[in-house]
Amino acid sequence: MPALPLTYGGGVLMRCYLLKDGHILAVEFLASGSDQELIEQAHGHFERRAAERFEGFEVWDAARRVYTWPEQPAK
């Protein structure tokens, strides 16, 4: 079953999943914007929560993964 978009007030909420050991430990909701704006917002959340020692994050727009940090090497 595909992931359904989360909505709030008529807009779709994009998500930033904060990761450690390959698991989602926290989620931050992002304001809509271009992919680059979403990535910048996610980096900001990651940096503000540095004390929690997350290892990376993923940005999702509904069922579309927009970005993964750190970037995975090409296979």
N, C-alpha and C positions, 0 to 999 in steps of 0.2 A: 504494500500500500504506500503510495507516495506521500511525503510530508505535506501537510496542508499549511498554507501561509497563516501566520498569526496576524490578527488585525486588532486595531485599537482606534476608535474614532473614525473608522472608514479608511484608514491607511494601513498598509502592510508593514509589519515590524520586521526589520532585518535583525539578525542575531550574530553576536560574537561569542563563540564558545571558547572558554579559557581551559587549556589542556595541561595535564601532567600525567606522565607515564601512559600516554595514549588514551586517557580517559577525560571526559568532560567533567570538570569540577565546579564550573560556574558559568553563568550566561549573562551577558550584557545586551540590552536591546539598543539598536542603532537607529538614528533618524534616517529617513529615506534620503537618497542622494545618488550620485554617480558611483560607480564601483570604486574609483579613486577616493572619493569622500568617505565611503564606508570603510575602506582600508585605513585611512587616516584616523577615523574615529576609533576603530578597533585598536590601533597602535596606542592611542591615548589611554584607553581603558587598561590595556596591558601594562603600560608604564605606570599608571596611577596605582595599580594593584601589585606592584613589584614585590612588596613585602610578603605576598602570599606565594611567591616563588613558582608561578606557573611556568611551564616550559615552552608554551606556544599558544597559538589561537587559530581558529578558523572563522571566516566570515561567510554567512549563509543568507541568501535572498530566496525565501521560500525553499524549494527543493534544489536550488542551484548553489553549489559551492563557489563563492567568488574568489576566495584567497585563503591560503594556508601559510602561516609563519611559524617556524622558519620554513622557507620554501623547500620543497622536497626535490632531490636531484632527479633529473629526467632519467627514465628507464629505457 
